[in-house]
Amino acid sequence: MKIRFSIQADMELVEAIGYYDYQMSGLGHRFLQEVEQAIGRITAMPEAWTKIGKNTRRCLLKSFPYAIFYFAEGNEIIVTTVAHLHRCPDYYKDRIH
């Protein structure tokens, strides 16, 4: 399956990588690796993760307080949000389908 990030999700990912790199050198890279591992799990089993909307699912990261929100459309996975779970969830509610 092909993975596509929405513009908002891509910006969230870049922002989080920058934040973690600012906190400690190399931590942003570790965050990105964990996102890539989660994307691998999603690609392998797109329907295995918690359904939180009609079509949207959520995959939690293992070591960071983040989740990846996505939905499948044909042979493509669309990532709508790379969400920090300790922030107010209202900022991404409109991206849940």
Secondary structure, 3 states (H helix, E strand, C coil): CEEEECHHHHHHHHHHHHHHHHHCCCHHHHHHHHHHHHHHHHHHCCCCCEECCCCCEEEECCCCCEEEEEEEECCEEEEEEEEECCCCHHHCHHHCC
